[in-house]
């Protein structure tokens, strides 16, 4: 089984508009699919990649133009500064969880397998899904399900979980599913459980705040004419990217200068979001929810 099949590979690489001698950053290295394509185009250029998952170390290419930085991409500016870099020519982000992370049973990312409640992208971090499920207050759990899972049943979900853990702690993915099973809509079972697991995973890995920091710092790092290529898989991520690219900030509030022009550092390359073709969606189910946005530094 492949570690991870890259989504919208051609569109991402073309979107970067790569200068063979430029400096590029792949902030979500994973299986290395996008990075390897970038390296094929580079001559004297350099590619820096970020990932916090130790499993990706098996995918490092043997290429003098490549360096992997094992860290959360929210630290992009600090680590690139250590490399003597204050500006780059392009940034690529393929957000969310890799196919590998979903498919490895003991990582706990998927409700398809019975495994320990973990969900850590960086297994050295202290907070796990088990901590969230068993130690967070009912109110905090409800907030997580509502904001990160966009679940209307957030309050009853948190209440049921708290009642169950008073009897015995919830240690595995199966125990969690069984705890909330009677709340799961029969016709939308996979969608509902995906939203529950997504919300816990986002909390465990601090995904939204990390994304906000990376997007903010990424804009500062880009040279004029540099490209920001971001692929997202759910509305929480896409909304932040869309706001930044269209309106110039993460909140989406439009700010104008004296002449009535929107104040922003980026211009959209594709005003309409790019999605996978029917063929790619058939070949790679992960691509069905992918939304690709590309912007250029003004």
C-alpha positions in Angstrom: 0.0 0.0 0.0 1.3 3.4 -0.9 2.1 5.7 2.0 0.0 8.5 0.6 -1.2 9.3 -2.9 -0.9 13.0 -3.6 -4.1 14.8 -4.5 -4.3 17.3 -7.4 -0.5 16.8 -8.0 -0.3 18.4 -11.4 -2.5 21.4 -10.4 -0.4 22.0 -7.2 3.0 21.9 -9.1 1.7 24.1 -11.9 0.2 26.5 -9.3 3.6 27.0 -7.7 5.0 28.3 -11.0 8.4 27.0 -10.0 11.7 28.8 -10.6 14.3 26.1 -10.9 16.7 28.2 -8.8 14.1 29.3 -6.3 13.4 28.5 -2.6 10.3 26.4 -1.9 8.6 25.0 1.2 6.3 22.0 1.4 4.8 22.4 4.9 3.1 19.0 4.8 5.7 16.5 3.5 3.9 13.2 4.4 4.6 10.6 1.7 6.8 13.1 -0.3 4.6 13.0 -3.4 4.4 16.7 -3.9 8.0 17.3 -2.8 9.4 14.8 -5.2 7.7 16.6 -8.1 9.1 19.9 -7.0 12.6 18.5 -6.8 12.4 17.2 -10.4 12.1 20.9 -11.5 14.7 22.4 -9.3 18.3 23.0 -10.5 20.1 25.0 -8.0 17.0 25.8 -6.0 16.2 24.4 -2.6 13.2 22.7 -1.1 12.5 22.7 2.7 9.8 20.4 4.0 8.0 20.3 7.3 6.3 17.4 9.1 5.8 16.4 12.7 5.1 12.7 12.2 8.2 10.5 12.6 6.7 8.0 10.2 7.6 10.3 7.3 11.4 9.8 7.9 11.1 6.7 5.7 10.1 8.9 2.7 13.0 11.3 2.7 14.4 11.7 -0.9 18.2 11.4 -1.4 18.5 14.9 -3.0 21.1 17.6 -2.2 18.4 20.3 -2.8 16.1 18.9 -0.1 15.9 19.3 3.7 13.3 17.9 6.1 12.5 19.9 9.2 10.7 17.7 11.8 8.3 20.3 13.3 4.8 21.6 13.2 4.4 24.0 10.3 3.3 26.7 12.6 7.0 27.2 13.4 7.8 27.8 9.7 9.2 31.3 10.2 11.5 30.4 13.1 13.0 27.3 11.5 13.6 29.0 8.2 15.3 31.8 10.0 17.7 29.2 11.4 18.4 28.2 7.8 19.3 31.8 7.1 16.1 32.4 5.1 13.7 35.4 5.5 12.0 35.0 2.1 10.9 32.1 -0.2 9.4 31.8 -3.6 6.6 29.4 -2.9 4.7 27.5 -0.2 2.7 24.3 -0.6 0.3 23.0 2.0 -1.7 19.8 1.7 -3.7 20.0 4.9 -5.3 17.4 7.2 -4.4 13.8 7.9 -2.5 11.6 5.4 -3.9 8.3 4.1 -1.1 6.6 6.0 -2.2 8.1 9.3 -5.8 7.0 8.7 -4.7 3.5 7.6 -2.3 2.6 10.4 -4.6 1.0 12.9 -2.8 1.9 16.1 -2.7 5.6 15.4 -6.4 5.9 16.4 -7.4 8.4 13.6 -10.1 6.2 12.1 -13.3 4.7 13.5 -12.9 1.8 11.1 -10.4 0.1 13.4 -10.4 -0.8 17.1 -7.4 1.0 18.5 -6.3 3.1 21.4 -7.7 6.7 21.4 -4.5 8.5 20.2 -4.8 10.7 17.1 -1.5 12.4 17.7 0.3 13.6 14.5 3.5 13.9 16.7 3.6 10.9 18.9 6.0 12.6 21.3 3.4 15.2 22.3 1.6 14.6 25.6 -2.1 15.3 24.7 -4.0 12.3 23.2 -7.6 11.8 22.2 -8.0 9.7 25.3 -7.1 12.7 27.4 -9.6 14.9 25.5 -12.5 12.4 25.8 -11.9 11.5 29.4 -10.6 14.7 31.0 -12.2 17.6 29.2 -15.2 19.2 30.9 -18.7 18.6 29.4 -18.8 22.2 28.2 -15.3 22.1 26.6 -16.2 18.8 24.8 -19.4 20.4 23.5 -17.5 23.4 22.2 -15.1 21.1 20.4 -17.8 19.1 18.7 -19.7 22.2 17.7 -16.8 24.3 16.5 -14.4 21.7 15.1 -17.0 19.1 14.0 -19.9 21.5 13.2 -22.2 19.0 14.9 -25.6 20.1 16.0 -25.8 17.4 18.6 -22.7 18.7 20.4 -24.3 19.1 23.8 -25.9 15.7 24.0 -22.8 14.1 22.6 -20.6 15.6 25.4 -23.3 14.7 28.0 -23.4 11.1 27.0 -19.6 10.8 27.0 -19.3 12.4 30.4 -22.0 10.0 31.8 -20.2 7.0 30.3 -16.7 7.9 31.6 -18.1 8.3 35.2 -18.7 4.5 35.0 -15.5 3.6 33.2 -13.0 5.5 31.1 -13.2 5.4 27.3 -9.9 4.0 26.1 -10.5 2.9 22.5 -12.0 4.1 19.3 -14.6 1.3 19.4 -15.6 2.2 23.0 -16.1 5.8 21.9 -18.3 4.7 18.9 -20.3 2.4 21.1 -20.8 5.1 23.6 -22.4 7.5 21.1 -23.8 4.8 18.7 -27.5 5.5 19.5 -27.0 9.2 18.5 -25.5 8.3 15.1 -28.0 8.9 12.2 -28.3 5.6 10.3 -28.2 7.1 6.8 -25.3 9.4 7.6 -23.3 7.2 9.9 -19.9 7.6 8.3 -20.3 11.4 8.0 -21.4 11.8 11.6 -18.6 9.7 13.0 -16.0 11.4 10.7 -17.1 14.7 12.2 -16.8 13.5 15.8 -13.3 12.0 15.2 -12.3 15.1 13.2 -13.2 17.5 16.0 -11.2 15.5 18.6 -8.3 15.2 16.2 -8.2 18.9 15.6 -8.1 19.6 19.3 -5.4 17.0 19.9 -3.1 18.5 17.2 -4.1 22.1 17.6 -4.7 22.2 13.9 -6.7 25.3 13.5 -4.4 27.6 15.5 -1.4 26.0 13.8 -3.0 26.7 10.4 -3.7 30.3 11.3 -0.1 30.9 12.3 1.3 29.2 9.2 -0.9 31.2 6.9 -0.1 34.5 8.6 3.7 33.8 8.6 3.6 32.3 5.1 2.4 35.6 3.6 5.3 37.4 5.3 7.8 34.9 4.0 6.8 35.0 0.3 8.8 37.1 -2.1 6.8 39.4 -4.4 5.4 37.1 -7.1 5.8 34.1 -4.9 2.9 31.6 -4.8 0.9 30.2 -1.9 -0.8 26.9 -2.8 -3.1 25.4 -0.2 -5.3 22.3 -0.4 -7.9 21.8 2.3 -10.4 19.0 3.0 -13.1 20.5 5.3 -14.8 23.9 5.6 -13.0 25.1 8.7 -9.7 25.0 6.9 -11.0 26.2 3.6 -12.8 29.2 5.1 -9.5 30.5 6.6 -7.7 30.1 3.3 -10.5 31.7 1.3 -10.7 34.6 3.7 -6.9 35.3 3.5 -6.7 34.9 -0.3 -9.9 36.9 -1.1 -10.1 39.5 1.7 -6.6 39.8 3.0 -7.1 38.4 6.5 -8.2 35.3 8.4 -11.4 36.8 9.8 -12.8 37.7 6.4 -13.5 41.3 7.3 -12.8 43.6 4.4 -10.5 46.5 5.1 -10.1 49.2 2.5 -7.5 52.0 2.0 -8.2 55.6 1.4 -9.0 54.9 -2.3 -11.4 52.1 -1.6 -9.1 49.3 -2.5 -9.1 46.1 -0.4 -6.0 46.0 1.8 -4.3 42.6 1.1 -0.9 41.2 0.3 -2.1 38.4 -2.0 -4.1 38.2 -5.3 -6.0 35.1 -6.2 -4.6 33.1 -9.1 -7.8 30.9 -9.3 -10.9 32.9 -8.3 -12.9 29.7 -8.5 -11.8 26.8 -6.2 -10.1 23.9 -8.0 -11.4 20.4 -7.4 -10.4 17.0 -8.6 -11.6 15.5 -11.9 -14.1 12.7 -11.9 -11.4 10.3 -12.9 -9.2 11.3 -9.9 -12.1 11.1 -7.5 -12.7 7.5 -8.7 -9.0 6.6 -8.5 -8.4 8.4 -5.1 -11.4 8.8 -2.8 -9.4 11.2 -0.6 -9.5 13.7 -3.5 -13.4 14.0 -3.4 -13.4 16.6 -0.6 -10.2 18.5 -1.7 -10.4 22.2 -2.5 -7.3 23.8 -3.9 -6.7 27.6 -3.8 -3.7 29.5 -5.2 -2.6 33.0 -4.5 0.4 35.2 -5.5 2.2 37.8 -3.4 1.6 41.2 -4.7 
